[in-house]
């Protein structure tokens, strides 16, 4: 596994990568040698060395006092994994803070006297019939995206059947759908089958160990949240205030960034990687989109997404980069 995508995840640039790789390959070279080989100025090399030193990717050499050396591949992976864990912890903290702020805002809206509400931006829907009718209408009208948080573990057969009817309409029109459920649904066969159905039909599905209350964000213009998170059958608030919708969508993206994709393939995983899996993982590690990966490998974008999702689940990875690192650790790359 090359250092390019790895170093990029640490916020380093191409010049830093070049200096690091040259130091790995030529451990006795100094600034002048590196500058000549890489066609850089000595100032550029020294600046790159400072950045690498700050991240502890190069260190003082005990064997050659006064010189520095690049860390090895194992140490590089350890540093990068620690960086990812620290970044994940920061994301989770920001997500918790944002969740608390959004919850307080929604509570104020729900409890406010009717005259204090902006009618055009807040609508209260009581009872499951009213909620289901609104969901069906949104399924018919959605054109940009639908984002859903599904806390609460496994869902009942009637609820899944109703969801599938609406989801089928949306997916048939090619509207992107992203859903996050609790990790526990992986042990609930009906809900897990629904999740696999979604991914088979072009949707994206991830799981997380904990979730904010249930919500649906439609077309970046409207959001549905429960009146009472402890009793979702009581009804919902239908919100169209741009500030509220943007905050809820941002919260969803925060959770999405550290959730685990549900692999579409249910076949038992074999040791190592197939040629296709290796190609997808390497190209994704270079920063290519699913569409670009598909084009390079001459497969459909859907196949690229499914392959990447299955790999991330198989490797228990929370990101493409983490999947590459874990595959390298297992000697698959």
Secondary structure, DSSP 4 states (H G I P E B T S, - for coil): --SHHHHHTTT--HHHHHHHHHHHH-TT--HHHHHHHHT--HHHHHHHHHHHHHTTSEEE-SSSTT-EEE--HHHHHHHHHHHHHHHHHHHHHHHHHHHHHHHHHHHHHHHS-GGGS-TTTEEEEESHHHHHHHHHHHHHH--SEEEEEE-SSS--HHHHHHHHHHHHHHHHTT-EEEEEEEGGGGG-HHHHHHHHHHHHTT-EEEEESS--S-EEEETTTEEEEESSTT-GGGEEEEE--HHHHHHHHHHHHHHHHHSEE--S--SPPPSS--HHHHHHHHHHHTT--HHHHHHHHTS-HHHHHHHHHHHHHHTT-SSHHHHHHHHHHTT--
